[in-house]
Amino acid sequence: MQSRRAFFAFFALVFTCADAGTVIAQTYPSRPVRIVVTTAAGSAPDTVARLIGQWLSERLGSSFVIENRSGGGGNIGTETVVRAAPDGYTLLLAGTVNAINASLYEKLNYNFVRDIAPVAGVMRSPNIMVVHPSVPARTVPELIVYAKANPGKLNMASSGNGTSPHVAGELFKIMAGVDMAHVPYRGAGPALTDLLGGQVQVMIASTTASIDAIKTGRLRPLAVTTSTRLEVLPDVPAVAEFLPGYEASGWFGLGVPKNTPTEIVDVLNWEINASLADPRIKVRLADMGGTGLALSPADFGKLIADETEKWRKVIHAAKIKAE
């Protein structure tokens, strides 16, 4: 008799929890939701967050407000979300910077993979390896041969120490076995200016920032950093065609504090993936040089874990330190 009572009590608990989950999903959100962006207003991540925030506001009937928390290389904003209540009302626009920072900074007050639960991917953003026309290399193999014949003479620009273009360049150097001198700048703008002027010779830059210079012949594209070619530059090969396994594109997605109810994560994932299938959103992402990254929470979590491990190896091998 006692075991029978326990049996029915167990199933009553199961159904009660299921009902509670349904109620959460049906009532969320009941007040404004903030999306924390770790960069300033007007930046590419900010634009992505506002695009998705507007979609979620229209679909879920409550405001999704962008909150810019820049500084600390993205760590200040990330920690804001880590410390927030796990109730679905504080989201993080996560990205490549979070996977890099996990190893770039020796002491963080959080563990990104452990403390942020993945919700959904939003966008993958390709980069492109470009050289100044004075460089006598028109292909990646020719660049490798030239760099090996002139160790340390090529200057590789980046938007800053430990940034995505920097670690992407270091990954190339490791896989190609070449020595190029890294020259960090305070932002992509100054780096591209000096690349156009010939003060530096090589850079892995965003497609959107470099496309005009490529089309006018002021920069020579050698390869894109995605695993496959891009529709907008079909004649430009991927680095992976010469260095199998190379991939160094940027990405953005949404995360929440750990222990956020699964039902809320599922609601957000469903709506975000729906947005990425909408033709209008596809066009907006393409205008930013990106493509949709529709993933389940589990698959987005795997991407984060894989990227964090990849950049950990590069940062340690190249002995990169935060500025």
Backbone hydrogen bonds, N-H to C=O, Kabsch-Sander energy under -0.5 kcal/mol:
donor,donor_aa,acceptor,acceptor_aa,energy
5,R,1,M,-2.2
6,A,2,Q,-2.1
7,F,3,S,-2.1
8,F,4,R,-2.1
9,A,5,R,-2.4
10,F,6,A,-2.3
11,F,7,F,-1.9
12,A,8,F,-2.1
13,L,9,A,-1.9
14,V,10,F,-2.2
15,F,11,F,-2.4
16,T,12,A,-2.0
17,C,13,L,-2.5
18,A,14,V,-2.3
19,D,15,F,-2.4
20,A,16,T,-2.2
21,G,17,C,-2.3
22,T,18,A,-2.0
23,V,19,D,-2.3
24,I,20,A,-2.3
25,A,21,G,-2.2
26,Q,22,T,-2.1
27,T,23,V,-1.9
28,Y,24,I,-1.3
33,V,63,S,-3.1
34,R,89,Y,-2.1
35,I,65,V,-3.1
36,V,34,R,-0.6
36,V,91,L,-3.3
37,V,67,E,-2.5
43,S,40,A,-1.7
47,T,43,S,-2.3
48,V,44,A,-2.2
49,A,45,P,-2.6
50,R,46,D,-2.3
51,L,47,T,-2.0
52,I,48,V,-2.2
53,G,49,A,-2.8
54,Q,50,R,-2.2
55,W,51,L,-1.5
56,L,52,I,-2.6
57,S,53,G,-2.3
58,E,54,Q,-2.2
59,R,55,W,-2.3
60,L,56,L,-2.7
61,G,57,S,-1.2
65,V,33,V,-3.2
65,V,63,S,-0.6
67,E,35,I,-2.7
68,N,66,I,-0.5
69,R,37,V,-3.2
69,R,67,E,-0.6
71,G,38,T,-0.5
74,G,71,G,-1.2
75,N,72,G,-1.7
76,I,71,G,-1.2
77,G,69,R,-0.7
78,T,74,G,-1.5
79,E,75,N,-2.4
80,T,76,I,-1.6
81,V,77,G,-1.4
82,V,78,T,-2.3
83,R,79,E,-2.2
84,A,81,V,-0.9
87,D,85,A,-2.2
91,L,34,R,-3.0
92,L,255,G,-2.7
93,L,36,V,-2.5
94,A,92,L,-1.3
94,A,253,G,-2.4
96,T,251,W,-1.2
98,N,95,G,-1.5
99,A,95,G,-1.0
100,I,96,T,-2.1
101,N,97,V,-2.9
102,A,98,N,-1.2
103,S,100,I,-1.7
104,L,100,I,-2.1
105,Y,101,N,-1.8
106,E,104,L,-0.5
108,L,106,E,-0.5
112,F,110,Y,-0.5
115,D,111,N,-3.5
116,I,112,F,-1.8
117,A,115,D,-0.5
117,A,256,V,-3.3
119,V,254,L,-2.3
120,A,254,L,-1.4
122,V,252,F,-2.8
123,M,252,F,-1.5
124,R,291,T,-2.7
125,S,250,G,-3.0
128,I,205,A,-3.0
129,M,223,A,-3.3
130,V,128,I,-0.6
130,V,203,M,-2.9
131,V,220,R,-2.2
132,H,201,Q,-1.9
135,V,132,H,-2.5
137,A,135,V,-2.0
143,L,139,T,-2.1
144,I,140,V,-2.5
145,V,141,P,-2.3
146,Y,142,E,-2.5
147,A,143,L,-3.0
148,K,144,I,-2.3
149,A,145,V,-1.7
150,N,146,Y,-1.2
152,G,179,D,-2.6
153,K,150,N,-1.9
154,L,150,N,-0.6
156,M,154,L,-0.5
156,M,181,A,-3.5
157,A,155,N,-0.6
157,A,202,V,-2.9
158,S,183,V,-1.5
163,T,160,G,-1.8
167,V,163,T,-2.5
168,A,164,S,-2.2
169,G,165,P,-1.9
170,E,166,H,-2.4
171,L,167,V,-2.3
172,F,168,A,-1.8
173,K,169,G,-2.4
174,I,170,E,-2.3
175,M,171,L,-2.6
176,A,172,F,-2.7
177,G,173,K,-1.5
178,V,173,K,-1.6
180,M,178,V,-0.6
181,A,154,L,-2.3
183,V,156,M,-3.0
185,Y,158,S,-1.4
187,G,159,S,-1.5
187,G,185,Y,-1.3
191,A,187,G,-1.1
192,L,188,A,-2.7
193,T,189,G,-2.2
194,D,190,P,-2.0
195,L,191,A,-1.9
196,L,192,L,-2.7
197,G,193,T,-1.5
198,G,194,D,-0.6
198,G,195,L,-0.9
199,Q,194,D,-1.8
200,V,194,D,-1.0
201,Q,155,N,-1.7
202,V,155,N,-2.2
203,M,130,V,-2.1
204,I,157,A,-0.6
205,A,128,I,-2.5
205,A,203,M,-0.8
207,T,126,P,-1.2
210,S,206,S,-1.4
211,I,207,T,-1.7
214,I,210,S,-2.0
215,K,211,I,-2.5
216,T,212,D,-1.8
217,G,214,I,-1.1
218,R,213,A,-1.6
219,L,213,A,-1.6
220,R,131,V,-2.9
222,L,129,M,-3.0
223,A,129,M,-1.1
224,V,237,P,-2.4
225,T,127,N,-2.4
230,L,233,L,-0.6
236,V,233,L,-1.7
239,V,224,V,-2.6
240,A,226,T,-0.5
241,E,238,A,-1.8
242,F,239,V,-2.1
243,L,239,V,-2.7
246,Y,243,L,-2.1
248,A,225,T,-2.2
250,G,125,S,-3.1
252,F,123,M,-2.5
253,G,94,A,-2.1
254,L,120,A,-2.7
255,G,92,L,-2.2
256,V,117,A,-2.2
258,K,115,D,-1.9
260,T,257,P,-1.2
264,I,261,P,-0.7
265,V,261,P,-1.8
266,D,262,T,-2.7
267,V,263,E,-1.8
268,L,264,I,-2.4
269,N,265,V,-2.6
270,W,266,D,-2.5
271,E,267,V,-2.1
272,I,268,L,-2.6
273,N,269,N,-2.5
274,A,270,W,-1.8
275,S,271,E,-1.9
276,L,272,I,-1.8
277,A,273,N,-0.7
277,A,274,A,-0.7
278,D,275,S,-1.2
282,K,278,D,-2.3
283,V,279,P,-2.1
284,R,280,R,-1.9
285,L,281,I,-2.7
286,A,282,K,-2.3
287,D,283,V,-2.2
288,M,284,R,-0.9
288,M,285,L,-0.5
289,G,286,A,-1.8
290,G,285,L,-2.8
291,T,124,R,-2.0
293,L,122,V,-1.5
295,L,293,L,-0.6
300,F,296,S,-2.7
301,G,297,P,-2.3
302,K,298,A,-1.9
303,L,299,D,-2.1
304,I,300,F,-2.3
305,A,301,G,-2.3
306,D,302,K,-2.9
307,E,303,L,-2.8
308,T,304,I,-2.5
309,E,305,A,-2.0
310,K,306,D,-2.4
311,W,307,E,-2.5
312,R,308,T,-1.5
313,K,309,E,-1.9
314,V,310,K,-1.7
315,I,311,W,-2.8
316,H,312,R,-2.2
317,A,313,K,-2.4
318,A,314,V,-2.7
319,K,315,I,-0.6
320,I,315,I,-2.1
322,A,104,L,-0.8
